[in-house]
């Protein structure tokens, strides 16, 4: 039995608190569904990007083999890198307070230094790995968004379970106890008033 003094105003206040908790529970439950839906969209996007990655990675490996066969490891190591500067363009967005992002690799139209021993194989290798790098940046953005969505989903599920399994049952029990105690007090008052008559 709880140590609250049973009054009608306390019963009304606890009823209001229960109604508020149930509204919060409904909101958090809906938030879980929205987060799960967004996670599924991001997972599908990640899977598509990973399929593209597998194709590009295979193509890049083939181009690397051709460049190594033509120049050898030492010759390929001194081949000029892709034009710099390059950077990552990040576009933030939010979903229910979760900071999501999409990222893409950007490049300027700067000229590349000339190679001492140019070859189509080395140029193809550089181009394939540039495409692969751009795709990896996009994958990193999706992976970051997925990690953030998952963390928020877990946090929200814990809150929903706490409301459903702990707070609401405790509050329901308190309300039932106070209601019972108030009924007992009213019965005692009724019996006492009959005795005085």
NORBELDA-V440017 format. One record per pair of residues at least 24 apart in sequence whose C-alpha atoms are under 7 Angstrom apart, sorted by the first residue. I is the first residue (numbers start at 0). J is the second residue. D is the distance in Angstrom with one decimal. If there is no record, write none. Layout:
# NORBELDA-V440017
I&J&D, I&J&D
This chain:
# NORBELDA-V440017
0&176&6.8, 1&173&6.8, 5&177&5.3, 5&180&6.5, 5&181&6.1, 6&181&6.9, 10&174&6.4, 10&177&6.8, 13&174&6.6, 17&167&6.9, 17&170&6.7, 24&159&6.0, 24&162&6.5, 27&155&6.4, 27&159&6.2, 28&159&6.5, 31&152&6.0, 31&155&6.5, 31&156&6.8, 34&148&6.5, 34&152&6.2, 38&145&6.2, 38&148&6.4, 41&141&6.6, 41&145&6.4, 45&138&6.6, 45&141&6.4, 48&138&6.5, 52&131&7.0, 52&134&6.9, 55&131&6.1, 56&131&6.7, 59&124&6.3, 59&127&5.0, 59&128&5.9, 62&120&6.6, 62&123&6.2, 62&124&4.7, 63&124&5.3, 65&120&5.9, 66&120&4.8, 66&121&4.9, 66&124&6.5, 78&114&6.0, 79&112&6.3, 79&114&6.1, 81&111&6.5, 81&125&6.6, 82&109&5.8, 82&110&6.1, 82&111&4.9, 83&109&6.6, 97&147&6.9, 97&148&6.8, 99&144&4.8, 100&140&5.9, 100&144&6.0, 101&137&6.8, 101&140&5.0, 101&141&6.4, 102&136&6.2, 102&137&5.1, 102&140&5.0, 103&133&6.5, 103&136&5.8, 103&137&5.3, 104&133&4.9, 104&136&6.1
